[in-house]
Amino acid sequence: MYIIFTDLDGTLLDFETYSFEQAGGALASIREKNIPLVAVTSKTAEEVKQIIRALNISHPFVVENGGGIYFPETYPGEFPRTQPDNGYYVVHFATPVIQPPDVLDEISSHIGIPLQGISRLSVEEIMSYTGLSAEEAEKAKRRHFSEPFVLPRGKDTLKKIIRLSYSYNYKIVLGGRFAHLIPKDSGKGNAVTFLLDFYKKQFPDSPVISIGLGDSYNDFDFLSITDISIIIRNKGRILKSIKKNWIVSQKYGVEGWAEEVKKIICP
């Protein structure tokens, strides 16, 4: 039995337009074969809820770089049903003492450089950085587990930010548009490990084969766990430290996603 774990922006969604039109055929095959398709993203829950409605899927999804997993309330299987949230149950991976925007402010004061966190940006500024609509940008601000921020130039500055984040029990992961400040105990890898255990218990008589697809360094965390791991190429971006057994798509973006998925599930 296949389980697909996928990043969204630059992977299943076009990096510029956020369209998934080119993946229509692959998505139809996934639905036809009843393959769980799990979004693993830095996006907020409000953003992902809108996207999965458009994708016509109803499976758990991972938000804010592994800060939480949202299970549809009617989803079968055993998982914690203690944190209800508008039709979902939420599994939290960290409960930080200091909230991410406040930690980022303190790091800014330590290094003497103002770090632009998404919660402090205006809707118009988020639209400028991301190309999102005003409604989508507003949803991107509604964060509970993380704080994306505009990364200043310079490797030395990044090293200082990383070192300081550890002192607050946080860490830094690098995405396609932003760097992300997240609690140490969260991460896409931890969330995917939790979900793999969940699905193996749910289907004890079927061997589970996990497929992971991503396009950024913040995806390496869960691509190191999945059985089949695929890097989706995006124009103008070259990733280093890719493992030898990982697949790199021949085509770019959504088209590459669709081709690689169909190679596996529709051989």
HULIN-V565361 format. One record per residue. RES is the residue in one small letter. SS is DSSP state (h for helix, s for strand, l for the rest). PSI is psi in radians with two decimals (* if undefined). BURIAL is + if it has 24 or more other C-alpha atoms within 12 Angstrom, else -. Layout:
# HULIN-V565361
RES|SS|PSI|BURIAL, RES|SS|PSI|BURIAL
This chain:
# HULIN-V565361
m|l|2.29|-, y|s|2.49|+, i|s|2.23|+, i|s|2.17|+, f|s|2.13|+, t|s|2.42|+, d|l|2.91|+, l|l|-1.31|+, d|s|2.20|+, g|l|0.02|+, t|l|-1.44|+, l|l|-0.45|+, l|s|2.44|+, d|l|2.40|+, f|l|-0.54|+, e|l|-0.78|+, t|l|-0.29|-, y|l|0.32|+, s|l|2.59|-, f|l|0.31|+, e|h|-0.70|-, q|h|-0.19|+, a|h|0.14|+, g|h|-0.80|+, g|h|-0.76|-, a|h|-0.71|+, l|h|-0.66|+, a|h|-0.70|-, s|h|-0.68|-, i|h|-0.79|+, r|h|-0.73|-, e|h|-0.64|-, k|l|0.05|-, n|l|0.75|-, i|l|2.15|+, p|s|2.25|+, l|s|1.96|+, v|s|2.05|+, a|s|2.32|+, v|s|1.78|+, t|l|2.91|+, s|l|-0.08|+, k|l|2.87|+, t|l|2.90|+, a|h|-0.71|+, e|h|-0.66|+, e|h|-0.79|+, v|h|-0.65|+, k|h|-0.73|+, q|h|-0.70|-, i|h|-0.78|+, i|h|-0.47|+, r|h|-0.76|-, a|h|-0.59|-, l|h|-0.26|+, n|l|0.83|-, i|l|2.72|+, s|l|1.34|+, h|l|2.93|+, p|l|2.73|+, f|s|2.64|+, v|s|2.27|+, v|s|2.79|+, e|l|0.88|+, n|l|0.69|+, g|l|0.23|+, g|l|-0.55|+, g|s|2.74|+, i|s|2.34|+, y|s|2.05|+, f|s|2.25|+, p|s|2.42|+, e|l|-0.40|+, t|l|0.15|-, y|l|2.35|-, p|l|2.79|-, g|l|3.01|-, e|l|2.06|-, f|l|2.80|+, p|l|2.19|-, r|l|0.89|-, t|l|-0.26|-, q|l|1.39|-, p|s|2.55|-, d|s|1.56|-, n|l|1.01|-, g|l|0.05|-, y|s|2.78|+, y|s|2.39|+, v|s|2.29|+, v|s|2.03|+, h|s|2.45|+, f|l|-0.12|+, a|l|2.54|+, t|l|1.46|-, p|l|2.56|+, v|l|-0.74|-, i|l|2.29|-, q|l|2.59|+, p|h|-0.79|+, p|h|-0.61|+, d|h|-0.65|+, v|h|-0.74|+, l|h|-0.66|+, d|h|-0.73|+, e|h|-0.68|-, i|h|-0.72|+, s|h|-0.77|+, s|h|-0.59|-, h|h|-0.73|-, i|h|-0.16|-, g|l|0.39|-, i|l|2.20|-, p|l|2.08|-, l|l|2.19|+, q|l|1.66|+, g|s|2.62|+, i|h|-0.54|+, s|h|-0.35|+, r|h|-0.14|+, l|l|2.65|+, s|l|2.85|-, v|h|-0.69|+, e|h|-0.68|-, e|h|-0.68|+, i|h|-0.72|+, m|h|-0.70|-, s|h|-0.73|-, y|h|-0.59|+, t|h|-0.40|+, g|l|0.18|-, l|l|2.77|+, s|l|2.97|-, a|h|-0.72|-, e|h|-0.74|-, e|h|-0.67|+, a|h|-0.66|+, e|h|-0.70|+, k|h|-0.59|+, a|h|-0.38|+, k|h|-0.32|+, r|l|1.32|+, r|l|2.59|+, h|l|-0.36|+, f|l|-0.20|+, s|s|2.97|+, e|s|1.75|+, p|s|2.56|+, f|s|2.76|+, v|l|2.12|+, l|l|2.16|+, p|l|2.80|-, r|l|2.67|-, g|l|2.17|-, k|h|-0.62|-, d|h|-0.68|-, t|h|-0.76|-, l|h|-0.73|+, k|h|-0.71|-, k|h|-0.76|+, i|h|-0.76|+, i|h|-0.81|+, r|h|-0.75|-, l|h|-0.61|+, s|h|-0.65|+, y|h|-0.63|-, s|h|-0.29|-, y|l|0.21|+, n|l|0.63|+, y|s|3.02|+, k|s|2.93|+, i|s|2.31|+, v|s|2.58|+, l|s|2.15|+, g|l|-2.93|+, g|l|-0.65|+, r|l|-0.61|+, f|l|2.81|+, a|s|2.70|+, h|s|2.23|+, l|s|2.05|+, i|s|2.70|+, p|s|2.58|+, k|l|-0.62|+, d|l|-0.09|+, s|l|-3.02|+, g|l|2.59|+, k|h|-0.61|+, g|h|-0.76|+, n|h|-0.72|+, a|h|-0.75|+, v|h|-0.66|+, t|h|-0.78|+, f|h|-0.81|+, l|h|-0.60|+, l|h|-0.74|+, d|h|-0.72|-, f|h|-0.86|+, y|h|-0.59|+, k|h|-0.60|-, k|h|-0.60|-, q|h|-0.55|-, f|l|1.17|-, p|l|-0.37|-, d|l|0.01|-, s|l|2.19|-, p|l|2.24|-, v|l|2.17|+, i|s|2.05|+, s|s|2.36|+, i|s|2.25|+, g|s|2.38|+, l|s|2.28|+, g|s|2.99|+, d|l|0.04|+, s|l|2.95|+, y|h|-0.54|+, n|h|-0.12|+, d|h|-0.30|+, f|h|-0.55|+, d|h|-0.74|+, f|h|-0.41|+, l|h|-0.39|+, s|l|-0.18|+, i|l|-0.63|+, t|l|2.68|+, d|l|-0.73|+, i|s|2.04|+, s|s|2.26|+, i|s|2.18|+, i|s|2.18|+, i|s|2.14|+, r|s|2.47|+, n|s|2.46|+, k|l|2.37|-, g|l|0.09|-, r|s|2.21|-, i|l|2.12|-, l|l|2.42|-, k|l|2.94|-, s|l|0.54|-, i|l|2.30|+, k|l|2.61|-, k|l|-0.57|-, n|l|0.02|-, w|l|2.58|+, i|s|2.43|+, v|s|2.18|+, s|s|2.56|+, q|s|-0.66|-, k|s|2.93|-, y|s|2.62|+, g|h|-2.40|+, v|h|-0.67|+, e|h|-0.71|+, g|h|-0.70|+, w|h|-0.89|+, a|h|-0.75|+, e|h|-0.80|+, e|h|-0.66|+, v|h|-0.79|+, k|h|-0.55|+, k|h|-0.61|-, i|h|-0.85|+, i|h|-0.28|+, c|l|1.06|-, p|l|*|-
